[in-house]
Amino acid sequence: MKLLGLHHVSAITAAAAKNVDFYTQVMGLRLIKKTVNQDDVSVYHLFYGDERGTAGTEVTFFEIPHAGQTRTGNNSISALSLRVPNDKALDYWKDRFEQLDVKHGEITDQAGRLALSFEDFEGQRFFLVSDEHDNGVRGGTPWEKSPVPAEYGIVGLGPVHLTIPKAENTILILEQVMGFRKKGSYPSTVAGQPDVVIYETGEGGTGTEIHLEERNDLPQERPGRGSVHHVAFRVATEEELRQWVDRINQLQISSSGFVDRFYFRSLYFREPNGILFELATDGPGFDTDEELEFLGESLALPPFLESRRASIEANLKPLNTKL
């Protein structure tokens, strides 16, 4: 049993239409699935990724129309990262952000690789990270119809940043339960705080990393629009996922048990600082119920919701996703 790397991250938006516009037209990702939150079918669940929604490239958003603004703080997934092919791509993105009035920082060194911080229109915090010197798990393939040139396009998820008050128990879960290993560290951007510690799994590299920052000077985050709901890690097969379910049960860690999300199978549990982890299978994939050419254009529903299509569609605001 080995986790292969990052599978997807899921965040919160209060504005589905603006979200589609930003992540497709500004960031150049492909909308690979327009569906609903399976636990609340009154709102959208939007999936973005590479040309076919390869595991490890997916950024997803739950729509919560009246969500308040996030109050950032501890016990949180405090920043996400997206991988770009090389250092030159960061120069392209910095210019693009300036032209499109996207809030961003400067290009800096983050643990030996260049990174560029930015925020989306709701304050969702990101880094673009360069894969110039990365030798780990491979990224995906940018969509050929993206407004961003392929040589600069986003190729997948990069390091996920966790900010927590007590690192010891989270480290225990990462190392002893999930099989992560310590890779290194780099200084916190806040004077007097401990170094940020890097953990990786699988083949290693940008697509497999958790960056763990221990902070004792922050209040607990109050999530809303612009916050991250959970992070998911890749499991190769359903058979292996069921072995993970058994392992988590044996360790008496409270969990969801096996969950069928149709496009993948999942297991959810919280680590000791309250952050929600998911283990998710690489398949069956997002072209299970749609032709690859037309992914994300129509409302897709898993078979167990199909009989409710009329009522579900009646309660959703239409989205123009034929981009």
C-alpha positions in Angstrom: 0.0 0.0 0.0 1.6 3.2 -1.2 0.1 6.6 -1.8 1.2 7.9 -5.2 0.9 11.6 -4.6 -1.7 14.3 -4.7 -5.0 13.4 -6.3 -7.1 16.6 -6.0 -7.9 19.5 -3.7 -11.4 20.8 -3.1 -12.2 24.4 -2.2 -15.2 26.7 -1.7 -16.6 29.3 -4.0 -19.6 31.6 -3.6 -19.8 32.4 -7.3 -19.8 29.5 -9.7 -20.0 31.5 -12.9 -17.1 33.8 -11.9 -15.2 30.7 -10.8 -15.5 29.0 -14.2 -14.4 32.2 -15.9 -11.3 32.6 -13.7 -10.0 29.0 -13.8 -10.7 28.5 -17.5 -10.0 31.9 -19.0 -7.4 33.3 -16.6 -5.6 30.1 -15.4 -6.2 28.1 -18.6 -7.4 24.9 -16.9 -10.0 22.7 -18.5 -13.4 22.4 -16.9 -13.5 18.6 -16.9 -16.8 18.0 -15.0 -19.8 20.2 -14.2 -21.8 18.2 -11.7 -23.3 18.7 -8.2 -22.2 18.2 -4.7 -23.3 14.6 -4.1 -24.0 15.5 -0.4 -26.0 18.6 -1.3 -27.4 18.4 -4.9 -28.7 22.0 -4.8 -25.2 23.4 -5.6 -22.5 22.8 -8.2 -19.3 20.8 -7.8 -16.9 22.0 -10.5 -13.8 20.1 -11.5 -10.8 21.6 -13.3 -7.6 19.9 -14.6 -5.5 19.0 -17.6 -6.9 17.7 -20.9 -8.6 14.7 -19.4 -8.7 15.4 -15.7 -5.7 13.2 -14.9 -5.4 12.3 -11.2 -3.0 14.8 -9.7 -4.1 17.7 -11.8 -7.6 18.3 -10.3 -8.7 21.5 -8.5 -12.4 21.3 -7.5 -14.8 23.8 -6.0 -18.0 23.3 -4.0 -20.4 26.2 -4.6 -21.8 27.7 -1.4 -23.6 30.8 -2.8 -23.9 32.8 0.5 -20.5 31.8 2.0 -18.8 34.5 3.9 -15.2 35.5 3.4 -12.6 33.2 5.0 -10.9 34.4 8.1 -7.5 32.9 7.7 -5.7 31.1 10.5 -4.6 27.8 12.0 -5.9 24.3 11.6 -6.2 24.9 7.8 -5.0 24.0 4.4 -3.6 27.5 4.1 -2.3 27.5 0.5 -2.4 25.4 -2.7 0.1 25.1 -5.5 -0.1 24.6 -9.2 2.9 23.2 -11.2 4.3 25.0 -14.3 6.9 23.5 -16.6 9.9 25.7 -15.9 11.3 29.0 -14.5 10.5 30.9 -17.7 6.8 30.0 -17.3 6.8 32.0 -14.0 7.8 35.2 -15.9 5.0 34.6 -18.3 2.5 34.2 -15.5 3.7 37.3 -13.6 3.1 39.3 -16.8 -0.2 37.7 -17.3 -1.3 38.4 -13.7 -0.3 42.1 -14.1 -2.3 42.4 -17.4 -5.4 40.7 -16.0 -5.2 42.5 -12.6 -4.7 39.3 -10.5 -3.3 39.9 -7.1 0.2 38.3 -6.9 3.6 38.5 -5.2 7.1 38.3 -6.5 8.9 35.3 -7.8 10.8 33.8 -4.9 12.8 30.7 -3.9 10.8 28.1 -2.1 12.9 25.1 -1.0 15.2 25.3 -4.0 12.5 25.9 -6.6 11.1 29.2 -7.9 7.5 30.0 -6.9 5.0 32.9 -7.5 2.2 33.5 -5.0 -1.2 34.7 -6.2 -4.9 34.8 -5.1 -8.1 34.3 -7.1 -11.0 36.7 -7.0 -12.2 35.3 -3.7 -8.9 35.3 -1.9 -8.1 31.7 -2.5 -4.3 31.4 -1.9 -2.0 29.7 -4.4 1.6 29.4 -5.5 2.7 28.6 -9.0 5.8 26.4 -8.6 8.4 25.7 -11.3 9.2 22.1 -12.3 12.5 23.2 -13.8 14.5 20.8 -11.6 11.8 18.4 -10.6 12.5 14.6 -11.0 9.4 13.2 -9.2 6.0 12.2 -10.3 5.1 13.4 -13.8 2.6 16.1 -14.4 -0.3 16.1 -16.9 -0.8 17.6 -20.3 -2.4 21.1 -20.7 -5.6 21.3 -22.7 -4.9 22.2 -26.4 -7.8 24.7 -26.4 -6.5 26.6 -23.3 -6.0 30.3 -23.7 -2.6 29.8 -22.1 0.2 28.6 -24.4 1.0 24.9 -23.7 4.7 25.7 -23.0 3.6 27.8 -20.0 0.5 25.8 -19.0 -0.3 24.3 -15.7 0.6 20.6 -15.5 -0.8 19.6 -12.1 -1.0 20.1 -8.4 2.0 21.2 -6.5 2.7 21.3 -2.7 -0.2 21.6 -0.4 0.5 23.9 2.6 -1.0 23.0 6.1 -0.9 25.5 8.9 -1.4 23.8 12.3 -0.8 24.6 16.0 0.7 21.2 16.9 2.8 19.4 14.3 3.7 16.3 16.3 0.5 14.3 15.9 0.0 15.3 12.3 3.6 14.1 11.5 2.7 10.8 13.2 -0.2 10.3 10.9 1.8 11.3 7.8 4.8 9.1 8.6 3.4 6.1 10.5 0.0 5.7 8.9 0.2 7.2 5.4 3.8 6.4 4.6 5.1 10.0 4.0 8.8 10.7 4.5 10.5 13.9 5.5 12.3 15.6 2.6 13.7 18.9 4.1 12.6 22.3 5.3 12.8 26.0 4.6 12.4 29.1 6.7 9.0 30.5 7.6 8.1 33.9 6.1 7.2 35.0 9.7 10.2 35.9 11.9 10.6 33.7 15.0 8.4 30.9 13.7 9.7 27.3 13.1 10.8 26.2 9.7 8.3 24.8 7.2 8.9 21.1 7.0 8.4 19.2 3.7 7.0 15.7 3.5 6.6 13.6 0.3 5.3 10.3 -0.8 5.4 8.0 -3.8 8.1 9.0 -6.4 8.5 12.3 -4.6 8.6 15.8 -6.2 6.3 18.7 -6.5 3.2 16.5 -7.2 3.6 14.6 -3.9 4.4 17.1 -1.2 2.8 18.4 2.0 4.4 21.5 3.5 3.8 21.6 7.2 4.0 24.9 9.1 3.6 25.0 12.8 2.1 28.2 14.1 1.2 29.0 17.7 0.4 32.7 17.1 -2.8 32.3 15.1 -6.5 31.9 15.8 -8.3 28.9 14.2 -9.3 29.6 10.6 -13.0 30.4 10.0 -13.7 28.8 6.6 -15.8 30.4 3.8 -15.3 31.4 0.2 -11.6 31.3 -0.5 -10.9 28.4 1.9 -9.9 24.8 1.1 -12.3 22.0 2.2 -9.9 19.0 1.9 -6.9 17.5 0.1 -7.0 14.0 -1.5 -4.2 11.6 -2.1 -3.8 9.1 -5.0 -4.5 5.4 -4.5 -3.9 3.1 -7.5 -6.9 0.8 -7.4 -10.2 0.1 -5.6 -8.7 -3.0 -4.1 -5.9 -1.1 -2.5 -8.4 1.6 -1.3 -10.3 -1.2 0.5 -7.1 -2.2 2.2 -6.7 1.4 3.4 -10.3 1.3 4.8 -9.3 -1.8 6.8 -6.1 -0.2 8.0 -7.8 3.0 9.1 -10.5 0.9 10.9 -7.8 -1.2 12.6 -6.1 1.9 13.9 -9.5 3.1 15.3 -9.4 6.3 13.3 -12.8 7.7 12.7 -13.6 7.7 9.0 -16.3 7.7 6.3 -15.5 4.2 5.3 -15.6 3.3 1.6 -17.5 5.9 -0.6 -18.3 5.6 -4.3 -18.0 8.9 -6.0 -18.6 7.3 -9.4 -15.6 9.1 -11.0 -13.4 7.7 -8.3 -13.7 5.8 -5.0 -12.9 7.5 -1.7 -12.1 7.3 2.0 -12.3 10.4 4.2 -10.8 11.0 7.7 -9.4 13.9 9.7 -5.9 14.2 11.0 -5.3 15.3 14.6 -5.4 19.0 13.9 -8.8 18.7 12.2 -7.8 18.9 8.5 -9.8 16.6 6.2 -7.8 14.1 4.2 -9.2 11.9 1.4 -7.7 8.9 -0.2 -9.0 8.5 -3.8 -8.5 6.0 -6.6 -7.0 7.1 -9.9 -10.0 5.7 -11.8 -12.5 5.1 -13.4 -12.0 8.7 -14.5 -14.0 11.7 -15.9 -14.6 10.3 -19.4 -16.7 7.5 -17.9 -20.0 9.3 -18.7 -18.9 11.9 -21.3 -16.9 11.9 -24.5 -13.4 13.3 -23.9 -14.0 16.0 -26.4 -17.1 17.4 -24.6 -16.0 17.1 -20.9 -17.6 19.8 -18.7 -20.0 21.2 -21.2 -23.2 19.6 -19.8 -24.4 18.8 -16.3 -23.1 15.4 -15.5 -24.8 13.3 -12.8 -23.7 9.9 -11.5 -26.2 7.1 -12.1 -27.6 7.2 -8.6 -28.8 10.8 -9.2 -29.9 10.6 -12.8 -33.6 9.9 -11.9 -33.6 13.3 -10.1 -32.1 15.2 -13.0 -35.2 17.4 -13.7 -35.5 18.7 -10.1 -31.8 19.1 -9.7 -31.5 21.2 -12.9 -34.5 23.3 -12.0 -32.7 24.4 -8.8 -29.4 25.3 -10.4 -28.5 28.6 -12.1 -27.3 27.8 -15.7 -23.6 28.1 -16.4 -22.1 28.8 -19.8 -19.5 26.2 -20.0 -19.1 25.7 -23.7 -15.9 27.7 -23.9 
